[in-house]
Amino acid sequence: MPRATSTPATRLATRIGFFVAGFMMAVWAPLVPYAKEFTGSDDRQLGQLLLCLGIGSMIAMPITGVVSSRTGAKPMILAGAFGISIALPLLMLAHDPLVLGAGLLLVGASLGTLDVSINVHAVEVEKGHAGTLMSGFHGMFSVGGLTGAAFTSFLLTQGFSPFLAAATAAVIAIGLIIFAMPKFLSVEGGEAPAFVLPKGIVLLFALLAAIAFMAEGALLDWGALLLLDQNMIVPAQGGYGYMAFSVTMSIGRFTGDRIIAALGSFKVLLIGGILAVLGFAVLLTTDSLPFAMLGFALIGLGAANIVPVIFSAAGRQTIMPGGMAIAAVTTVGYAGILLGPAAIGYVAEAYSLPTAFWLVAALMAVIPLTAHITTRKSS
């Protein structure tokens, strides 16, 4: 079968897919305090429940990669988008931890399916295009995250119930996917992103990606509770922090190619890592909401281009074939965003939530400390 070419329609559909993935993922952020309240869970129990989210995703990701390679990404994009749009509102009807855990497994599986399949689709579209498109595609994920958190928070402050707010967001997501459906490529997908054990310098890349993704997962799943525990917000304002993070993340990603070209990969990792650590320090040492928002914003700005630089370095190294290296880094990285928040729950229960966030900040400090090793040309 000849390779499909990139067209304005297929590029638009891909952007919509990334937007929906970020949108529905971020809808969850303002709802976490409600899920915790409805089920009567403590921090440790919530961490266990969030582990279900990660388990669902990690099960679905390799399956999605194999299926997409054989049938094309389109069916899996639709399955993931419709799955999360149906499952996420139902979480707000769960008043039993077991029911919530089962729902989070489905949400995680749907999110993992959508994440992998839309990236497979993006690779196919980019191959038929003269220039690079991936940074812009991932920028749409960040825009979706900002929009999802802002929209859900707005509905909650207007008196919408958590279920109705989630259901309204889901209807929008389904509408966007239905609009994009005819424009998705109906061709054979790329190679399956099967898990490959990283080795050599690629192991460092994978661990750094996991740290960066863990920081994002911490803000998504625990950011609202951190602000709530510090009495800086009410539950309906739970999405404010992730909104601030998403704004600067979006700006950083959309300007990322120019920033990397101007500063170089080493300075991007060094400055970006320092900014992210500084953001955590501001967030964890203030009792003022504006300064807390500044902390979220600094983390988003600093972290925005860390993963793109790491992925580029993984593609350039010579220890492993570039495709295998990127597959390994992606898998381990997603483990950070999906399984890390569960670990935060255990630390929060044993010590405190701020202590857990300080540990994440300490891990983020590894990125600027290893910037020279990460960006050196010979491995």
C-alpha positions, -999 to +999 in steps of 0.1 A: +000+000+000+015+034-009+022+058+019-004+084+024+007+120+020+003+147+045-026+171+037-040+201+056-070+178+065-048+151+080-027+176+099-058+192+113-072+159+124-039+150+141-039+184+159-075+177+171-065+143+183-036+157+204-059+185+217-086+160+228-060+138+245-047+168+265-082+182+271-096+150+286-065+143+306-067+178+322-104+175+329-094+150+355-072+175+374-100+196+390-120+165+397-094+147+419-105+163+452-141+153+445-131+117+437-112+117+470-141+131+489-167+109+473-149+077+482-136+088+516-100+080+506-069+092+524-037+101+505-024+065+506-056+051+493-058+078+466-023+068+456-034+032+452-063+043+431-041+064+409-020+033+404-050+018+387-048+047+362-012+039+354-018+001+352-046+006+327-024+027+305+007+005+307-014-025+297-030-007+268+000+010+254+019-020+239-013-035+227-022-003+209+012-002+193+008-036+179-027-031+167-019+003+152+010-012+132-013-038+117-046-019+111-035+018+112-039+042+141-074+055+132-094+027+149-074+030+181-076+068+181-114+065+180-114+037+207-093+057+230-111+090+225-146+075+229-135+053+258-121+082+280-150+104+271-175+078+284-155+066+314-143+099+329-177+113+337-187+080+353-159+083+378-179+111+394-207+087+402-183+063+421-187+064+459-168+032+465-130+030+462-132-004+443-157+011+418-134+042+413-104+019+409-121-001+382-132+032+365-096+045+366-083+013+350-107+020+320-097+057+319-060+048+320-064+022+293-083+047+271-058+074+277-029+051+270-046+040+238-052+075+226-017+087+235+001+059+216-022+058+186-022+096+180+016+096+181+017+067+156-007+088+134+015+119+138+046+100+127+028+089+095+016+124+088+050+139+094+067+114+071+046+128+043+054+164+051+085+184+040+092+198+074+088+189+111+054+188+127+059+170+160+065+200+183+034+217+171+014+185+175+025+182+211+019+219+216-018+211+209-017+186+237-006+213+260-033+237+247-058+209+253-046+206+288-050+243+295-084+243+280-096+212+298-085+224+332-099+259+326-132+248+312-139+223+340-129+247+367-152+273+352-181+249+351-175+239+387-174+275+399-207+281+381-224+254+402-221+224+378-219+191+396-186+172+390-205+146+369-222+173+348-189+192+343-171+161+332-200+150+310-201+184+293-164+182+286-168+147+272-195+159+248-172+185+234-144+159+230-167+135+212-179+162+189-143+171+180-134+135+173-165+130+151-155+161+132-120+148+127-129+112+120-131+113+082-098+132+081-077+106+099-054+085+078-069+050+069-035+034+061-012+009+077+005+024+107+042+026+115+063+001+134+049-010+167+064+009+196+071-023+215+090-021+248+128-024+245+151-024+275+172+008+274+210+004+277+240+026+280+233+063+277+198+055+266+191+043+302+199+078+314+177+094+287+148+071+298+152+079+335+153+117+328+122+114+307+105+095+335+114+123+359+101+150+336+068+132+331+066+124+368+066+161+376+038+167+351+018+138+366+024+152+401+009+185+392-020+169+373-031+144+400-019+161+432-016+199+424-052+207+433-049+187+466-017+205+475-034+239+471-065+227+489-045+213+518-027+247+521-062+264+522-053+285+491-083+274+471-118+258+474-125+226+455-142+243+426-109+261+419-089+229+417-078+233+381-061+267+386-026+254+392-026+230+363-040+259+341-010+281+350+013+251+343-003+244+309-002+281+298+036+283+301+041+247+289+021+256+258+041+288+252+074+269+257+065+241+233+052+263+205+084+283+207+106+254+215+122+248+181+134+285+180+146+284+217+166+252+212+181+266+180+191+298+198+204+284+231+214+249+222+203+217+239+227+220+269+214+254+280+178+244+275+182+215+299+203+235+323+181+266+324+149+246+320+157+222+349+167+251+372+135+270+364+115+239+372+132+233+405+128+270+413+091+267+405+087+238+429+105+258+456+082+288+451+051+265+452+062+247+483+073+278+504+043+301+499+009+304+514-002+330+487-022+318+458-006+342+433+029+330+442+017+294+440+004+301+405+039+316+397+054+283+409+032+263+386+040+286+357+078+283+363+076+245+364+057+245+331+081+270+314+111+251+326+099+216+318+084+225+284+114+216+262+132+190+284+115+160+268+120+171+232+157+176+238+159+142+255+141+125+226+164+142+201+194+130+220+180+095+221+177+096+183+213+108+178+231+083+201+248+053+186+245+027+214+211+016+201+192+021+169+174+054+171+139+040+167+144+014+194+159+040+217+130+064+213+105+036+219+123+026+252+125+062+263+088+068+256+077+037+275+098+045+306+088+081+304+051+073+304+057+050+334+068+082+352+037+101+345+014+072+351+030+054+381+048+083+397+017+099+411+008+066+429+042+067+446+036+103+457+004+091+475+024+066+496+050+093+505+023+118+513+006+093+536+038+084+554+051+119+557+032+147+539+022+159+505+047+188+505+074+163+514+064+142+484+066+173+461+101+182+475+112+147+465+099+154+430+118+187+430+150+169+440+146+144+412+141+173+387+174+187+399+191+156+383+182+170+348+204+202+349+231+182+368+233+157+339+228+182+311+263+179+298+262+141+296+227+142+280+237+166+252+272+155+244+275+145+207+295+112+212+280+085+235 
